[in-house]
């Protein structure tokens, strides 16, 4: 009898595992089907659990004009997921002794301007700490240059002579220019094109036969088309010459090939274990739980709506008509790959929820967005009738109300010259988020487009009352001929109070902000950065005229200054330590 017990237990165990896996598959499919039904996902997906593919497939259409469905073998543009492949090529060259990560880039690029190239290293480029201005953020870049092919050496001329945003190594600023330059460096060292290196060194060894360097001219089987959206529905994404994203974002792949990439990283197929660790070694902290390494974001990511976290590495991507993410769980070798071909959507939320399913944790099911509801009503009943009943859409608990979504929708309408509709949408946003400076600023701009000067002035003024540091609002009021003296007038803070703010504040381990004073002028200096002036917008609030950042000094019940809050890309508390 005892001899039969073990096989029975094993049989039960295998059946249990199969049932659990099947349940997870069904749950993932239900979740993603809901995202698709709500117009929030249209693309390909692969989920692996403990190195084994658990679920793969597609939702929606790869080509909406021919009703061709997305599938696991659909080829999508990756955008910035390309950066981790570029980082891999650099570390391969380092492993071969052809490149030193900490030597100036002019060691390898003799023609790059020495003024900046002599103080920038490959490490700085990989970690977004070079200070090179990001070319995709240049005014009107896509409109004026996005269609024109250039060679890599020609292209770097648009940013190589510009002054650095900061001293290399002193801070983080995401820069496509840096990764573009890494591609040039790879070509210079190897004597072969970036695409040839990519194919020979990564794609062929990993059997990634459905991936490559994307060129619009290539006839590519199973290529997904990219789409955007406006108030009328889906539209074809604008053309972008793919020589321009280059080593920062010009790859395409399938979810199945990105699974092979994930496995290759674990198996050290194309890079030694020692050098692979460098890919994931935090280079600069971005917050409490996240850092940037080399082509990867690394840190602790949340699991669903719980407080639990897992050790994550990954990256997102966005390029005309495509939005992508690869999220790797290094604790359990889980993987989520989402490749979406209908523009921007919240893939991070989706991947976090899928991880919750793998861990058996709770998560929030998606809600239909308020904007989607309004767009559907536009199609059924027209703009005028829908606008008259806008407030009714906010009464349901089953819709997701997001300030940013509504604001973007308002600008879609404004761009389409549906000015009255845009005004109505911006007014709705103001009513839902009355404490947001940005909602009034957008409404002010819409009224400006409608030639309603007084209403435009009133809303820009309200925006500035909520956020006195809104320089764009001040400039708009000036153009409207409004009096801005109350927003530009000098605020006097006594030298005694200013002195109480001086000291050293710790924002994160080994990163400090030092506040000093010269008479009635406060100065700030962050670790590794230069000294700059800050100006009062009230007795406790100060702002920079150089970057979009504000400070609030915090006091305890005795009136002593105990910390400051940095308002830049969120609110960050720094304790006073000296």
Buried (B, 14 or more C-beta within 10 A) or exposed (E): EEEEEEEEEEEEEEEEEEEEBEEBBEBBBEBBEBBBEBBBBBBBBBBBBEBEBBBBBBBBBBBBEEEBEBBBBBBBBBBBBBBBBBBBBBBBBBBEEEBBBEEBBBBBBEEBEEEBBEBBBBBBBBBBBBBBBBBBEBEEBEEEBBEEEBEBEEBBEBBBEBEBBBBBBBBBBBBBBBBBBBBBBBBBBBEBBBBBBBBEBBBEEBEBEBBBBBBEEEEBEBBBBBBBBBBEEBEEBEEBBBBBBBBBBBBBBBBBBBBBBBBBBBEEBBBEEEBBEBBBEBBBBBEEEBBBBBBBBBBBBBBBEEEBBBBBBBBBBBBBBBBBBBBBBBEBBBBBBBBBBBBEBBBBBBBBBBBBBBBEBEBEEBBBBBBBBBBBBBEEEEBEEBBEEBEEBEEEEEBBBBBEBBBBBBBBBBEEEBBEBBBBBBBBBBEBBEEBBBBBBBBBBBBBBBEBEEBBBBBBBBBBBBBBBBBEBBEBBEEBEBEBEEBEEEEEBEEEEBEBBBBBBBBEEEBBBBBBBEEEEBBBBBBBEEEBEBBBBEEBBBBBEEEEBBBBBBEEEEEEBEBBBBBEEEEBEBEBEE
